[in-house]
Amino acid sequence: MGDASVQPRQAQPPRGARWGNKPRQRLGFAQRLTRQAGFPQQGTKPERIIQGQACPSACSQADGAPGSPLATEAMRVAGLLLAWALLRPAGTQQCHLASPGGVLRFTDTHAEIRVPALHRVPSSLDPLYGLVRRCLDLIQQNPLPTELLRAALNDPGSVRTSQVVQYELGYVVCAVVALLFTVAVPVAGMCFCYCRSRRQCGGRLRAHRRSLGCRRHCLLVSLSLTSLIILTSVVCAFVTSQRVKGQMEPGLVAVPATLRTLRQHIASVPQGVQMVVDQFEVPRQHIISDLGGLSRSVGVSIHAQLKAMTYMALADLQERAGDLQTSLHHLQILDKTVRALASARAELEPVLRERRQRVVALLDDPRCTSCASVLGRAQSLELGADYGKVPSVEKVLKAVAGLPRSDFAEMIRQGNGTFNSIPELAVERMAQVIQDLRDEMARITEKVQSIADGFPLHDYTRPVSEALVKAEDRSQPYLQEVERFERYRWITGTVLCSIILLILTCNVAGMVLGAYGLSKREDPSDYECRGEAGAKFLLVGVGLSFLFSWLLILLVFATFLVGGNIQTLVCRNWINQEIYKFIDTPGNLPPSMNLTHHLNLRRDSNLSATYRECKNGAGLWEVLQLNRSYDLDEHLKTPKYTADFQKRLGDFMAHLGDVRLLRSEGRQDLETFARSGMDEVDFGRFQEEMKNPVVQTSLPGLARSLEGLQKMQRNGTVAGRLAAEARALWEMQNSTVQSQEALVVKMGESVQFLSRLAPHLQERVKKTLATTASVEARLPVQAQQILRQEIGCFTRKELRYFAQYLNWVGQTLREDVASCQPLATALDNGRVILCDRIADPWNAFWFSLGCCTFFLIPNIIFAIRLTKHFRPIRNRLISTGSEETCPFHIPRVTALKL
């Protein structure tokens, strides 16, 4: 009510203030009532009563303060506010919106058992990998051999060689080519060695021709290009071999590690469920904290919503109590003043008559010069107002005699204190139910624990764990063998690549020395050691090529056969899901390899569907048929845990609005005040009489006129008598008339206040009594409504905590703790490791090494042919096209023309 407070009536100056006197300020009853009840006083800043609310100061009155237009407007505003407070339905305040603190934050308790997903990493060798895959697709165009695999898995003895050859026809052709290369190149090398021993191959040129220079340059360029291609291929072979080695070791380690992670994931599901259940501590702490502030929050809400009409009723009651005491005071003043004026009039009348006679006689004296002008005024010198004619207020004073019989200030203070103590009363009344709700939270914790106790996992996850253990144990020997063969492959590949580099070194050294020797040789038939050395380097490279080419082709074919089949038989069909379709087809796998049975999958499910479900985040109970024996949604229904909690809150009742604003003796005082008959007094008669002066003729004016006539007189005796009469008039004015005028002013203040209050007295008292009774009746009802509303808001808030937790439990058990997504992630990781990180560089290795091997053939041919150009020419034949080759040329004789 502090912001809706009404301005108090302005106090009028007390008696004597208008005449320059400074009487002692006397506190009126309203001010004393305000000070005792704790409401803000007039002229002071409104202070808060209790719980930070300001009481309206409309009821503060100064002693003898009459009503004013400002006070009338204040009462009108107070009436509007009171009507709004009474007509506004209680309990309409909405629940507070959920703050950010209302969203629970749970700990991710199961993140450590997740299988990290691996992805293909872009590489600068991706174009080479794509080229190799396209070559393999050309070599192996057959789809997945389902019939052949079915026979090999169920009855290995029934597999025919022709079926294998038919499927591996592309690899058989490549094997034939590799076999021819393995045989042909060493045989060609032996033939070359035999020819060299017979000085048939790689010797000297027998003649020097004009086209030898062009042929030599072509051979140099061809050998250089061939060497460059071989160099590029061997660098790619080195890089891919090292990449295979770098990926093979972590890939082999990842297989048992992934199997162990999956097994730990399956085995840790019960612990994960328990950890999820333990997270109930998060909503429990929030609810316990909210319970600690519930009772005070309810009390403060009731106080905040009902304070407007309560403080308005107290302010109205305080104003009526002030009207009672102030009216009694003004009635007493009015009665005393009327009596005093009547007595003073009776005393003044003979004195004034005698004075009039003497003044008239003096002015009628013929000796008095110019006195006729004042004579008329002197003759009219008589009394004016007669207050014996006004109505008597003795009947009203008798009716209100002894009022107030009750202490209104104490009554208002007690009502105000009782209302402001509602928050503390709510804490006291709700203490037991708060304790019961805390005990209920302990029972709810036990119910939540039943989620972990009844979760059926062990019987369903045991087959999966056993299958993972078997796979881990059986994979160890194979992985060790793969690691051993990979070490051999890397060593062999490194050695052979080094030999290829040695061959390239011989080529480069031979071409450099041979070219340098040719530039230093003046005669083609001359022997030049550097050219001869270049020729020998080339022949060494040729010899190394013949010597190691069969080892290279064997390594290429062995790695090609393994890597190619992995790519075309496994990886290609893994990517297009053909492997899953083969496993899903009944009869393709022997009973010992029935994954649906070993993994305890649903009978209507298959590996492809299970893989897709797991990849999409399906739960283990869906894949392992847990939903048929354990309905998780049924166990996570909110009412199962909150029914008793809601019932205790719904059944709680408390009387928090029993506030007595007006006791019976106070009500009787106000009713007596209203029936006192003050509204029947005709205060208009008082106001009409007050318009008449005490004396009809102004005594000061007449005295001044006599003083003026004194100065005009020639007769000293008349002048003296005029001066004496003037002094007597002044003495009468200052001693008698002026005191009566002061009484009239005082009576006017009381009449003005009472005349304004009297017509509305009964209406205001009736309204105050009705308002007070209505507020006293409505406070308990509306307090109960607000209590139900606040408890309802609290219940919905706490149920949101329960719902958040149970929803999080369901989501976590499905998608995290009891999710089979790690199984799908493990399969995807296996494909990434085998196909993207191992098979791609493996195949790129044999492809690069194969390019080196096959380009050794033109390298051998170009090196052997270039060797002859670096040695001296054996015979010099004459050619008709060159003088250089015809030293015995005879020039023709020609005739000279003179």
Secondary structure, DSSP 8 states (H G I E B T S, - for coil): -GGG----------TTGGGT--------HHHHHHHHHT---TTS---B-STT-B---TT---TT----HHHHHHHHHHHHHHHHHHHS-TT--------GGGS-----TTGGG----------TTHHHHHHHHHHHHHH------HHHHHHHHH-GGG--HHHHHHHTHHHHHHHHHHHHHHHHHHHHHHHHHHHHHTT-SS---SS--TTHHHHHHHHHHHHHHHHHHHHHHHHHHHHHHHHHHHHHHHHHHHHHHHHHHHHHHHHTHHHHHHHHHHTTHHHHHHHHHHHHHHHHHHHHHHHHHHHHHHHHHHHHHHHHHHHHHHHHHHHHHHHHHHHHHHHHHHHHHHHHHHHHHHHHHHHH-TTSTT-HHHHHHHHT--B---TTSS---HHHHHHTTT---S-HHHHHHHHHHHHHTHHHHHHHHTHHHHHHHHHHHHHHHHHHHHHHHT---HHHHHHHHHHHHHHHHHHHHHHHHHHHHHHHHHHHHHHHHHHHHHHHHHHHHHHHHHHHHHHH-SSTTS--HHHHHHHHHHHHHHHHHHHHHHHHHHHHHHHHHHHHHIIIIIIHHHHTTHHHHHHHSTTSS-GGG-HHHHTT--TT--HHHHHHHHHTT-BHHHHTTGGGT--HHHHT-THHHHHHHHHHHHT----------S-HHHHHHHHHHHTSSGGGS-HHHHHHHHTS-SBSS-HHHHHHHHHHHHHH-S-HHHHHHHHHHHHHHHHHIIIIIHHHHHHHHHHHHHHHHHHHHGGGHHHHHHHHHHHHHHHHHHHHHHHHHHHHHHHHHHHHHHHHHHHHHHHHHHHHIIIIITB-HHHHHHHHHHHIIIIIIIIHHHHHHHHHHHHHHHTHHHHHHHHHHHHHHTS--S-----TT-STT-TT----------
